[in-house]
Amino acid sequence: MFLQGQGFHSIFVNGDRFFGDFYSAGLLHLVIPLKKGKNKFLVRVVRGAFKLKLIRTEETCSINPRDMLFPDLRQDTLIDSYGAVVVLNHTDRVLKNVRLEFGDDEVFEKTEIELNPLLPYALAKPAFPMKQLRQPRGNELNDVGQHSLVITLLHQDGSNNNSTTAVSLALSVRAKGHQYRATKKSEIDGSTQYFAVVPPRNFDPKKSYALYLSLHGAAVEATGQAACYQAKTKAFCIAPTNHRPYGFDWQEWGRLDALETLNLVINQHQIDPRHIYLTGHLMGGRGTWYIGALYPSKSAALGPAAGWITFASYRDVIYGKIDLSNTPFASSDLENDVFGMVENYTHLPIYILHGEKDSNVPATESHKIVAKLEKFHQNFIYHEKTDAGHWFGNESVDWQPMIEFFRRHPNPMSPLSIRFKTPNPSISSTYAWATIHSQITPEELSSIQADAYDEGRSKLKPKILRDCN
């Protein structure tokens, strides 16, 4: 039996817990075991109304048509990337000899992959290569200019339970210069992920360009984030996905996904390393503060918009002040201590944007960090848009004064004076020419003060660390 639904955190079926669709993305398509007679469903609802639907199936396995991932086709290039589909085991036994077939050696090279054995009632999302051989012809496009492909799932176990299912998908074909979706096989976990790209106007592959890495907010897809930007004459706008359509808070794999996407685009195009900028809205604004603090030399400037600063500061706004300082959560959440690492922004120009009447993330969140910056920072702007709420159109992210601020601030690359803190060298260890290799006291912020001189000498003032160079 399939379960489809949205608008709930999780569901218990006869006491067994299954994940839900928190943001009503419409992707949920699960196999659930039912018993004869009465079955009990307990739904944990988080945002009001929810939907549930049960669908009977006779196949041993299938493809989830709601959660397929493919790159856009582009008129100016041939795709050589990856796609992925979710495969579900409908049975109470391990399924072997399950294969996926894709392509017909016409538009795409024919590919066949054998899946790892599928555990009972489990799902997998295997990545498979997509090598485009030629552009689709006019008669191979539908009425809206999309190219249709068929993916076939085959299961053969030598019994009468063999099954073959196929799903059809339509790939958009993007004109030269238009926004597009690209995919990658992530080195984090081998999964297929996507990111959205707004190429520069009149893009010339021989020229060097700036890069704006824009982090999306909660319940916002990377494609939606990128769609808010007008194409720039001298810059790429790149929106990573936080390692799923929505991801969460740009921590852990979200942080790694953002950095992986950044490095991938740098390797694919001629990006000027002195003109890489980090920005984002809501959860992406928080991600800008967070990633900017951990890796201050990766960006020339920061542009957080409507972002909360830390979980603790935002939680206090919603639930009132809660003291977790003496709990295990405090040490495990040390990497979130943006206030403790605020001096890492010393050489980073910052443009902060917030709506005066933001009821989602109150402007007081930005006021907290501004109060810290005012004590030492020499190059930041805080703009609070009068009478504006949480979202005031595309300029909530594509704010032209912020873009102009970016253009005026190239990265000095190697500042002579460094003030740097890290929660853990395995997360962030290097700022420009200084590296922290290990800590004497784990679960505390380690800091380094270093000054370089014209004669090539340097002066270090380390604290709670070992082996720095």
C-alpha positions as CSV (number, residue, x, y, z in Angstrom):
1,M,0.0,0.0,0.0
2,F,1.3,3.5,-0.9
3,L,0.8,6.4,1.5
4,Q,0.8,9.9,0.0
5,G,0.3,13.0,2.0
6,Q,1.5,16.5,3.0
7,G,1.4,19.0,5.8
8,F,2.6,16.8,8.7
9,H,5.8,16.1,10.5
10,S,5.5,12.3,10.8
11,I,2.9,9.5,10.9
12,F,2.6,6.4,13.1
13,V,1.1,3.4,11.4
14,N,0.2,0.6,13.8
15,G,2.9,2.0,16.1
16,D,5.6,2.2,13.4
17,R,6.9,5.8,12.7
18,F,7.3,7.1,9.2
19,F,8.6,10.6,8.1
20,G,6.2,13.2,6.8
21,D,6.1,16.1,4.4
22,F,6.7,19.1,6.7
23,Y,6.7,21.8,4.1
24,S,3.9,20.3,1.9
25,A,6.3,19.7,-1.0
26,G,4.1,17.0,-2.5
27,L,7.0,14.5,-2.6
28,L,5.9,12.0,0.0
29,H,5.2,8.5,-1.6
30,L,5.8,5.7,0.9
31,V,5.2,2.0,1.1
32,I,3.5,1.1,4.4
33,P,2.7,-2.4,5.7
34,L,-0.9,-2.9,6.7
35,K,-2.6,-5.8,8.5
36,K,-6.0,-7.3,8.0
37,G,-8.8,-5.6,9.9
38,K,-8.3,-2.3,11.8
39,N,-5.2,-0.3,11.3
40,K,-4.3,2.7,13.5
41,F,-2.9,6.0,12.1
42,L,-1.5,8.7,14.3
43,V,-0.4,11.9,12.5
44,R,1.8,14.6,14.1
45,V,0.6,17.8,12.5
46,V,2.7,20.9,12.6
47,R,1.1,23.5,10.3
48,G,-2.7,23.2,10.4
49,A,-4.5,21.1,7.8
50,F,-2.9,17.9,6.3
51,K,-3.7,15.4,3.6
52,L,-3.5,11.6,3.5
53,K,-4.2,9.2,0.7
54,L,-3.8,5.4,0.5
55,I,-3.2,3.7,-2.9
56,R,-3.2,-0.1,-3.5
57,T,-0.4,-1.7,-5.6
58,E,0.2,-5.2,-6.9
59,E,3.9,-4.6,-8.1
60,T,6.9,-5.8,-6.1
61,C,8.7,-2.4,-6.6
62,S,8.1,0.9,-8.3
63,I,9.5,4.4,-9.1
64,N,8.1,7.3,-7.1
65,P,6.9,9.7,-9.8
66,R,6.8,12.6,-7.4
67,D,10.5,12.6,-6.5
68,M,12.6,12.5,-9.6
69,L,15.7,14.6,-10.2
70,F,17.1,15.6,-13.6
71,P,19.0,18.5,-15.0
72,D,17.5,20.9,-17.5
73,L,18.5,20.5,-21.1
74,R,20.2,23.6,-22.6
75,Q,20.3,24.7,-26.2
76,D,23.9,25.8,-26.0
77,T,25.4,22.6,-24.5
78,L,25.1,18.8,-24.3
79,I,24.4,17.4,-20.8
80,D,26.9,15.0,-19.2
81,S,25.7,14.7,-15.7
82,Y,23.5,12.6,-13.4
83,G,19.8,11.9,-12.6
84,A,18.1,10.0,-9.8
85,V,14.8,8.4,-9.0
86,V,13.3,7.0,-5.9
87,V,12.8,3.2,-6.0
88,L,10.4,1.5,-3.5
89,N,10.3,-2.1,-2.3
90,H,6.6,-3.0,-1.8
91,T,7.3,-6.3,-0.1
92,D,8.4,-7.8,3.2
93,R,11.5,-9.4,1.7
94,V,14.8,-8.3,0.3
95,L,14.6,-7.6,-3.4
96,K,17.6,-8.5,-5.6
97,N,18.2,-8.2,-9.4
98,V,16.5,-4.8,-9.6
99,R,17.6,-2.7,-12.6
100,L,17.0,0.7,-14.1
101,E,17.1,1.4,-17.8
102,F,17.4,4.9,-19.3
103,G,18.0,6.4,-22.7
104,D,17.7,5.0,-26.2
105,D,21.0,5.9,-27.9
106,E,19.3,8.7,-29.7
107,V,19.1,11.9,-27.6
108,F,20.7,10.1,-24.6
109,E,23.2,7.3,-24.4
110,K,21.4,4.1,-23.2
111,T,22.3,3.3,-19.6
112,E,21.5,0.3,-17.4
113,I,22.4,0.1,-13.7
114,E,21.8,-2.7,-11.2
115,L,20.6,-1.5,-7.8
116,N,21.9,-2.8,-4.5
117,P,19.5,-5.2,-2.8
118,L,16.4,-3.3,-1.5
119,L,15.5,-4.0,2.1
120,P,11.8,-4.8,3.0
121,Y,9.5,-1.8,2.5
122,A,12.6,0.4,2.0
123,L,13.5,3.0,-0.6
124,A,16.6,4.0,-2.4
125,K,17.5,6.9,-4.7
126,P,20.3,5.6,-7.0
127,A,22.3,8.0,-9.1
128,F,22.7,7.2,-12.8
129,P,24.8,8.9,-15.5
130,M,23.0,11.0,-18.2
131,K,25.1,11.6,-21.3
132,Q,23.4,13.6,-24.0
133,L,24.3,12.7,-27.6
134,R,22.5,15.4,-29.5
135,Q,19.9,18.1,-29.1
136,P,16.2,16.9,-29.5
137,R,14.6,17.7,-32.8
138,G,11.4,19.7,-33.1
139,N,9.3,16.6,-33.5
140,E,10.8,15.2,-30.2
141,L,9.4,18.1,-28.1
142,N,5.9,18.5,-26.7
143,D,3.7,21.5,-27.1
144,V,5.5,23.4,-24.4
145,G,9.0,22.6,-25.7
146,Q,9.9,19.8,-23.3
147,H,11.6,16.5,-24.3
148,S,10.0,13.3,-22.9
149,L,12.0,10.4,-21.6
150,V,11.1,7.0,-20.2
151,I,12.8,5.3,-17.3
152,T,12.1,1.6,-16.8
153,L,12.4,-0.4,-13.6
154,L,12.8,-4.1,-13.9
155,H,12.7,-6.8,-11.2
156,Q,13.5,-10.4,-12.1
157,D,13.9,-13.0,-9.4
158,G,13.0,-16.1,-11.3
159,S,9.5,-16.4,-9.9
160,N,6.0,-15.2,-10.8
161,N,6.7,-12.0,-8.9
162,N,8.7,-10.4,-11.6
163,S,7.6,-6.8,-12.5
164,T,8.3,-4.1,-15.0
165,T,7.2,-0.5,-14.5
166,A,8.0,2.6,-16.4
167,V,7.6,6.3,-15.8
168,S,7.8,9.2,-18.3
169,L,9.3,12.5,-17.5
170,A,9.5,15.8,-19.4
171,L,12.8,17.7,-19.4
172,S,12.7,21.4,-19.9
173,V,14.9,22.9,-22.7
174,R,16.5,26.2,-21.6
175,A,17.4,28.8,-24.1
176,K,21.0,30.3,-24.1
177,G,21.3,32.8,-21.3
178,H,18.3,31.6,-19.3
179,Q,18.2,30.2,-15.8
180,Y,18.7,26.5,-15.6
181,R,19.0,23.6,-13.2
182,A,22.2,21.6,-13.1
183,T,22.9,18.3,-11.3
184,K,25.9,16.8,-9.7
185,K,26.9,13.5,-8.0
186,S,27.8,14.6,-4.5
187,E,31.0,13.5,-3.0
188,I,29.4,13.9,0.4
189,D,27.2,10.7,0.1
190,G,27.1,9.7,-3.6
191,S,23.6,11.1,-4.1
192,T,22.5,13.2,-7.0
193,Q,21.8,16.8,-6.0
194,Y,20.9,19.9,-8.0
195,F,21.7,23.6,-8.0
196,A,20.2,26.5,-9.9
197,V,22.3,28.8,-12.2
198,V,21.6,32.3,-13.5
199,P,24.3,32.8,-16.1
200,P,25.7,36.3,-16.9
201,R,24.1,38.3,-19.6
202,N,26.0,37.7,-22.9
203,F,28.1,35.0,-21.3
204,D,31.5,34.6,-22.8
205,P,33.4,31.4,-21.6
206,K,36.7,33.2,-22.2
207,K,36.0,35.9,-19.7
208,S,36.3,35.9,-15.9
209,Y,33.2,36.5,-13.8
210,A,32.1,37.2,-10.2
211,L,30.0,34.7,-8.3
212,Y,27.0,35.3,-6.0
213,L,26.3,32.2,-3.9
214,S,22.7,32.7,-2.7
215,L,21.3,30.4,0.0
216,H,17.5,29.8,0.0
217,G,15.2,30.0,2.9
218,A,12.9,27.3,4.5
219,A,10.2,26.0,2.1
220,V,12.0,27.6,-0.8
221,E,13.6,25.6,-3.6
222,A,16.9,26.6,-5.2
223,T,15.1,27.2,-8.5
224,G,12.8,29.7,-6.8
225,Q,15.7,31.4,-5.1
226,A,17.5,31.8,-8.4
227,A,14.4,33.0,-10.2
228,C,14.4,36.1,-8.0
229,Y,17.6,37.4,-9.6
230,Q,18.0,39.3,-12.8
231,A,20.9,38.2,-14.9
232,K,24.1,40.2,-14.1
233,T,26.5,41.5,-16.7
234,K,29.6,40.3,-14.8
235,A,28.5,37.6,-12.4
236,F,27.0,34.2,-12.0
237,C,24.1,33.8,-9.5
238,I,24.3,30.3,-8.0
239,A,21.7,28.8,-5.7
240,P,22.6,25.4,-4.0
241,T,20.0,23.1,-2.5
242,N,21.1,22.4,1.1
243,H,21.3,18.7,0.0
244,R,17.6,18.2,-0.8
245,P,14.9,20.5,-2.3
246,Y,14.6,22.4,1.0
247,G,17.2,21.1,3.4
248,F,17.6,22.5,6.8
249,D,19.4,25.5,8.2
250,W,22.6,25.1,6.1
251,Q,24.2,23.0,8.8
252,E,26.2,19.7,8.4
253,W,25.4,18.3,4.9
254,G,23.8,21.6,4.0
255,R,27.0,23.5,4.7
256,L,29.0,20.9,2.9
257,D,26.6,21.0,-0.1
258,A,27.0,24.8,-0.3
259,L,30.8,24.6,-0.3
260,E,30.8,21.6,-2.8
261,T,28.6,23.6,-5.2
262,L,30.8,26.6,-4.9
263,N,33.9,24.6,-5.7
264,L,32.2,22.8,-8.6
265,V,31.1,26.1,-10.2
266,I,34.6,27.6,-9.7
267,N,36.1,24.6,-11.5
268,Q,33.5,24.7,-14.3
269,H,33.8,28.4,-15.1
270,Q,36.4,31.2,-15.0
271,I,35.4,32.7,-11.6
272,D,37.5,35.6,-10.2
273,P,38.5,34.4,-6.7
274,R,38.5,38.0,-5.5
275,H,34.8,38.4,-6.4
276,I,33.0,35.6,-4.6
277,Y,30.0,36.8,-2.5
278,L,27.8,34.9,0.0
279,T,24.2,36.0,0.5
280,G,20.8,34.5,1.4
281,H,17.3,35.1,2.8
282,L,15.6,33.9,5.9
283,M,17.2,30.5,6.7
284,G,19.6,31.4,3.9
285,G,20.3,34.7,5.8
286,R,21.1,32.6,8.8
287,G,23.3,30.4,6.6
288,T,25.1,33.4,5.4
289,W,26.0,34.4,9.0
290,Y,26.9,30.8,9.9
291,I,29.1,29.9,6.8
292,G,30.6,33.3,6.7
293,A,31.8,33.0,10.3
294,L,33.3,29.5,9.7
295,Y,35.0,30.4,6.4
296,P,35.8,34.1,6.4
297,S,38.4,33.9,3.6
298,K,36.1,32.2,1.1
299,S,34.0,35.3,0.5
300,A,34.8,38.9,-0.4
301,A,31.6,40.1,1.4
302,L,28.5,38.9,3.0
303,G,24.8,39.9,2.3
304,P,22.4,38.3,4.9
305,A,18.8,39.2,4.4
306,A,16.0,38.6,7.0
307,G,18.1,36.0,8.7
308,W,18.2,34.8,12.3
309,I,21.6,34.7,13.8
310,T,21.6,31.4,15.8
311,F,19.1,28.8,16.8
312,A,19.3,30.1,20.4
313,S,18.6,33.7,19.5
314,Y,15.7,32.8,17.2
315,R,14.3,30.2,19.6
316,D,14.2,32.9,22.3
317,V,12.1,35.1,20.1
318,I,9.5,32.3,19.6
319,Y,9.5,30.4,22.9
320,G,11.1,32.8,25.3
321,K,14.5,32.5,26.8
322,I,15.6,28.9,27.5
323,D,18.9,28.1,29.2
324,L,20.6,25.1,27.6
325,S,24.2,26.0,28.7
326,N,24.5,23.0,31.0
327,T,23.1,20.5,28.6
328,P,24.8,18.2,26.0
329,F,23.2,20.4,23.4
330,A,25.4,23.3,24.3
331,S,28.7,21.6,23.3
332,S,27.2,19.8,20.2
333,D,25.8,23.2,19.0
334,L,29.1,25.1,19.4
335,E,29.5,25.5,15.7
336,N,26.4,27.7,15.7
337,D,27.9,30.2,18.0
338,V,28.0,33.0,15.6
339,F,28.2,35.6,18.4
340,G,31.2,33.9,19.8
341,M,32.9,33.9,16.4
342,V,31.8,37.5,15.5
343,E,35.4,38.7,15.2
344,N,35.9,36.4,12.2
345,Y,34.0,39.0,10.3
346,T,36.6,41.7,11.0
347,H,37.9,41.9,7.4
348,L,34.6,40.9,5.8
349,P,32.5,43.8,4.4
350,I,28.8,43.1,5.3
351,Y,25.5,44.4,3.9
352,I,22.6,43.5,6.2
353,L,19.0,43.8,4.9
354,H,15.8,43.4,7.0
355,G,12.2,44.5,6.7
356,E,11.1,46.8,9.5
357,K,7.8,44.9,10.0
358,D,9.1,41.4,9.5
359,S,6.8,39.1,11.6
360,N,8.6,35.9,10.6
361,V,12.1,36.8,11.7
362,P,11.8,40.1,13.6
363,A,14.4,42.9,12.8
364,T,15.5,42.6,16.4
365,E,17.5,39.5,15.2
366,S,19.6,41.8,13.0
367,H,19.8,44.4,15.8
368,K,21.5,41.8,18.0
369,I,24.4,41.2,15.6
370,V,24.6,44.9,14.6
371,A,25.2,45.7,18.3
372,K,28.2,43.3,18.3
373,L,29.6,44.6,15.0
374,E,29.4,48.3,16.1
375,K,32.1,47.6,18.7
376,F,34.8,46.8,16.2
377,H,33.7,46.4,12.6
378,Q,34.7,49.2,10.2
379,N,32.8,48.2,7.0
380,F,29.2,47.1,7.3
381,I,25.9,48.6,6.4
382,Y,22.6,47.8,8.1
383,H,19.5,48.7,6.0
384,E,16.1,48.3,7.6
385,K,13.5,48.8,4.9
386,T,10.7,51.0,6.2
387,D,7.2,49.4,6.5
388,A,8.5,46.2,4.7
389,G,7.6,42.7,6.0
390,H,9.4,39.5,5.6
391,W,9.1,39.3,1.8
392,F,8.8,42.4,-0.3
393,G,9.3,40.9,-3.8
394,N,12.4,39.8,-5.6
395,E,14.4,42.7,-4.2
396,S,14.2,40.9,-0.9
397,V,17.2,39.0,-2.3
398,D,18.2,40.8,-5.5
399,W,18.6,44.1,-3.6
400,Q,20.5,46.5,-5.9
401,P,22.3,48.5,-3.1
402,M,23.6,45.2,-1.8
403,I,24.8,44.1,-5.3
404,E,26.5,47.5,-5.7
405,F,28.1,47.0,-2.3
406,F,29.5,43.7,-3.5
407,R,30.9,45.2,-6.7
408,R,32.9,47.7,-4.6
409,H,34.5,45.1,-2.4
410,P,36.9,42.6,-3.8
411,N,38.5,40.1,-1.5
412,P,42.0,41.2,-0.3
413,M,42.8,37.4,-0.3
414,S,45.5,37.5,2.4
415,P,44.9,40.1,5.2
416,L,48.0,41.0,7.1
417,S,46.2,40.8,10.5
418,I,44.0,37.8,11.4
419,R,41.6,37.2,14.2
420,F,40.0,33.8,13.8
421,K,38.0,31.4,16.0
422,T,36.9,27.9,15.2
423,P,34.6,25.5,17.1
424,N,36.5,22.5,15.7
425,P,39.3,22.3,13.1
426,S,37.5,19.4,11.4
427,I,34.8,21.9,10.5
428,S,36.8,25.0,9.8
429,S,40.6,25.3,10.4
430,T,42.0,27.9,8.0
431,Y,41.7,31.6,7.5
432,A,43.9,32.8,4.7
433,W,47.5,31.9,5.6
434,A,46.8,30.7,9.2
435,T,45.7,27.2,10.1
436,I,44.6,25.6,13.4
437,H,45.5,21.9,13.3
438,S,44.2,20.6,16.6
439,Q,42.7,21.8,19.9
440,I,44.0,21.3,23.4
441,T,40.4,21.6,24.8
442,P,37.7,20.2,22.6
443,E,34.2,21.6,22.8
444,E,35.5,25.1,23.3
445,L,36.1,27.8,20.7
446,S,39.8,27.9,19.7
447,S,41.2,31.2,18.7
448,I,44.3,32.6,16.9
449,Q,45.6,36.1,16.5
450,A,48.3,36.5,13.9
451,D,50.0,39.5,12.3
452,A,52.3,39.4,9.3
453,Y,55.0,42.0,8.6
454,D,56.7,43.2,5.4
455,E,59.9,41.4,6.3
456,G,58.1,38.1,6.1
457,R,57.9,37.7,9.9
458,S,54.7,36.8,11.8
459,K,53.5,37.1,15.4
460,L,51.1,34.6,16.8
461,K,48.9,34.7,19.9
462,P,47.2,31.3,20.1
463,K,44.6,30.3,22.7
464,I,43.3,26.8,23.4
465,L,45.0,25.2,20.4
466,R,48.0,23.2,19.4
467,D,50.1,23.3,16.2
468,C,49.3,26.4,14.2
469,N,51.2,27.7,11.2
